[in-house]
Amino acid sequence: MNLFRPRPIRFFASWFAAAVSLAPPAAAQQVSDRDYRPPIARPAYAAGAGPRLCLDEGHHNFHTLDGRYWSFGELLRRDGYALQPLRARLSAASLRDCSILVIANAQPGDADWSDYPTPTPSAFDAGEVRAVRRWVERGGRLWLIADHMPLAGAAASLARAFGVEFLDGFAMPGFDADPQRRAALFQRPTVFRRGDGSLAAHAVTRGGAPGEAVEQVRSFTGQAFRLPPQAEPVLTLPPGYVSLQPAKAWRFDADTPRVEVGGWSQGAVLRLGRGRAAFFGEAAMFSAQRQGAQGKPMGMNAPGAERNYQLALNIAHWLSGRLDAPPAAGGAVP
């Protein structure tokens, strides 16, 4: 959940009769927790010898390696991956040296979210969408992460190229007509558990070695999306969840449209040709941040999210072919 936008905003302004004062800029509200260092008992690769992981930074991304995804990058570096930012337009040439492409919260521009038109414009042009799809078919690995509105809308055209339908809204554990109770729903954690089936029994939750299994993960609001038949669910939203669909991000009232999304996905993987792709509808779950004046933890460092880091590692291992390699008849990934 990206609680604050890149520019000052009026947070939940339409929800309270007494308007909340303008929030400070996001840079002062969400900062990377550089003390976060979870254990990695057995790194997958020698330092820097693993696959080259390129993190997209060419689309006004809300998460970058030297910003809110510093902890994400550091985690994968410690696992042996070779990381680099990718600031070029997405094309066959720019993707040539990338084994895994991670896109986290791309945006169509630097405008305040309240200035975006509805529907949200795409962060990617048609040529970039074709290039990424073709690159995956030929053996590339994509990890597409897009949060709640307008970030889901900004990445929807790229997800759609793989048959995944992002919903440009806010996935919530219900809806309440009372403004204060409705606001409190945003503070309720979304927890996915193996025990209730919301966290799937899959290679990315089993892991490939002792200590790599994941029984619970937490996300921080985000979006809901629909999957094509060939996709493999990882995170499934529980019954009762809704997606609030405001005309502008973070502007809600009792009449805000909503969609029932219990049973929809917030995380999934799929295979395409010789490649693989992972889709996740919330970005903070793979970060480790400190939020607000009190430095409240948000992301992998937060209560209930203690195993999020292992899920991130397992997803990277699945994408790089270390977990659950498909049979040769299905187009084996080298």
N, C-alpha and C positions, 0 to 999 in steps of 0.2 A: 504494500500500500504506500503510495507516494503522497504523504499527508499534506505536503506543501508543494506548490508549483514553482517553476523556475523564477517567477516574479512575484511580488507581493499580491496576496489575494484576500478576499473576505471569506473566511472559513465558515461554512454552514450559515451564511448570512440570511438565507430565507427561512431557516429553521427556528430562529429565536427572535422574539419581539425586540429584545434588547440586542442590537447588532454587536457582534464581536469585532474588536478593532482589527485593523489590517495586520496580518501576520508578517513577520520579517521575511527576508528573502530565504529561499530554500538552502542556500549555501550555509547560512547560519543555523538552520534547523536540522538538517540531515547531513552528518559528516561521517566519514568512514571510521570504523573502530579499528585502529591499527595495532591495538594490543590483542586482538582476537587471533588465536593461533590454536586451532583444534588439532588433536593428535592424528598423525598418519603413520600407522605402525609399519607399513610396507609400501613405500612409494612405488607407483606403477612403472616408472622409468627412472633411469639415472638423471641427475639434474640437467635439464635442458635438452635431453636426448629424445624426449617423447614427440608426438605429433605436434605440428605447428598449429596453434589455436589463434585465430585472428578475431579480435573483438571489434565489431563495427563501431567506428567513431565518425563516420562521414555523413550521418543523417540527423544531426542536432540531438544526439542521443542523451537521454537523461542520466544514463549510467555509463561511465567510462573507467578505464583502468587506473587513472590517477585521481578518480573521484569516488563516486558511490559504489563502484565495483572494484575498488582496490583489494578488498578482502577476498572477493571471488578470484581475482587474478592471482593473488598471493597463494591461495589454497591450491590452485592448479599448477602453479610454478613449483610448489613444494612436492607435488605429485610427479614432477618431471616433465610437464608439458612446456613447450617453447611458446611463449605468448608475445603477441605484438598487436598494436592498434592498427586498424585498417581504415584509413581516412579517404580512400578513393571511391569513386563511383563503382558499384558492383558490376563486374564484367568478367568474361573468361580470362582476360589478362590479369585483372586485380586479384582474382581468386586462385590463380594458378599455383601459388606457393602455399595456399592454406589447406590444411587437412580438415580442420573444423572451423566453421564460421559461426560465431555467437553474435546475435543481434539482440540487444537489450534496450527496450523502450526508445525506438527510433521515433522521431517527430518530423512533421512536414516543414517546420520552421522554428524560429525562436520567439514567435508571438506568444503573448499571454494566452493560456488555454481558453479563457472566456472570449477571446477574439476569433477563435477558429469557427468556421462555418459548420453547419450540420447538414449532411454527414461529414465526418472528419476527413480532410484530404489525405491521400496516401503519402507516406514518406518516401516511396519508391516509384520510379517511373516504370513504364511497361517493359522497357528493355532490360532493366535491372531484374525485374520479376522473372522474365524469360531466362536470363543468364543464370540466376540462382537455381531455378528448376532444372535446367540442363546440366549444371555443375553437379547437383545431387544425383541425378540419373546416372551420371558417368562415374560416380564414386565419391563425391563430396559429402560432407557431413554438416548439417545445419542444426543449430540450436536457436530457435526463435522464441524470444521472451517478450511478451507485450502485456502491460498492466491494464488497469481500468481506463475508461474514457478520459482523454481522447487517444490514448496510446494504443488501445486495441484497434480503433478505427484506422490509425496511421499505418498499422501493419496488416490490415485485413486483406489487402490485395495480394500480398506475398503469401499469407497463409492459404488463401483461396486457391492459389496455384497448386497446392498439395491436397485440395479437397477439404481443408479445415476452415470452418466458418466462425471467425471471431465475432463476438457480440460486443459492440461498443457501449458498455454500460458499467455498472458497479455491482459485483456479485455480493449478496448480503444474506445473512442467516434469517431473513424474514423481513416483514414490513410492519410498521406501527404508525397509526395516524397521529399519535402524540409526538410533538417535536423532540422532547427530551428523551423519551424512550427510543425514538427512531435514531437519534444521534448516538445513543448508547450502543446500538447494534453495531456501529462501526468499531467499537472498542472490543467486541466479542471476538476472540480468536477463531479462525477457521483451522481446525485440526483434522488431519486425515490419518486414519488408523487402519492397520492391517486387520485388527480384530473385527471391525464392522464393515470391511470391504471397501471403504472409501479410498484406502491406499491399496492398490492392487498387488497381488502376488505375481511378481514379474522379475525379470533379471535385474532391473535397476533398483528393486527393493530387496532382493535376495543377496546381491553382490556376488563376488567370485571367490571369496576367501573368508575364513573365520573372522568375525568382528565387523564385517561389511554389511550385514543385514540391517534393514531399516524397518522399524515397527510403527513409527509415528513421525509425521512432519507437520509443520505449520506454515500457513500463508497469511498474507496481510491485505485483506480485501482482494483486489484484482478483478478479472473478468471471467466470464463463462464462455465456453465454445463447444460447437458440435463437431463430431468426428466422422470421417468417411469409414466405410465398413472395414477397410484394411488396416486401420490404425489400431494401436494397442494402448488401451487406457492405463494411466498410472494414478492420477488423482481424479476422483469423481465427487462432485459436490453432493452433500447429503440432501435428503428430502426436506422440503420447506424453504430451500434457498430461492431467492428471487434476484433478478437483475434490474436495478433501477436504471431508467433510461431518460435522463434529463436532456433538455435541449443544449445545455452548457454544463461543462464539468463542475461538480460540487455545488450545483444549484438545485435544491430539492424542495418540494413542498408536498402536501397531502395528495395532490393530483398528479404527481410525477408518474408517468407510465412505468409499468413493471412487467417483467416476463418471468414465468415460473421456470427455474433452471435446475431444480433438484434432479440429479442423474446426469447433468451435463458435465463436461470435463473442465478441469483446470490444469491438466498435465497429461501428455500422451506422447507416444513415439510411433514412428512408422518407417517402413522400408520402401524404397523406391529405386528400381533398377539395381545398380551396384552400390547405391548410397543409402544413407539413413538420415532421418530428421527427428528432432524432438521439439515439442511445442508446449510452452508453459505460459499460463495466463496471469502470472504475478511475478514481479521482479525482486522485491525486497527479500523474499525467502532465500535467495542465493547471495544476498549481501550480508554485511555485518556493519550496522550503523549505530550512531548515537544521535538521538533526536531531542531537540528542545533544550531549554536552559538546564534541565536536570540530567541530561545525557541518558535518557531512557533508551535501553537497547531495542533495536528493531532489526530483525533478520535472523541470521544463523546464531547470533548471540543472545536471542530473546528466550524467555521461558516457553517451553513447549516445542521449541525449534532446535533442540540439542542435537538431533540427527539430520538436520537439513544439510549440513556440510557433507555427510556421507552420501546422501542422495545425489548431491551435485557431483561428487567424485564418481559415483556409479553411472550417472548419465554420461559423463565424459568417457568412461570406460566402455559403455555400450556403443556410443557413437564411434569410438576408435576401434571397435571390433574385438575388444578384450572380453566382452560378455555376450553370450547367447548368439554366437555366429550362426547365420542361417545356412541351411543345406545348399549344396552346389546347384541343385535344380531351381532354387529360388533366386539365383543370382548372388553367389557368394561374395561377401565383402572381403577384399584382400587384407 
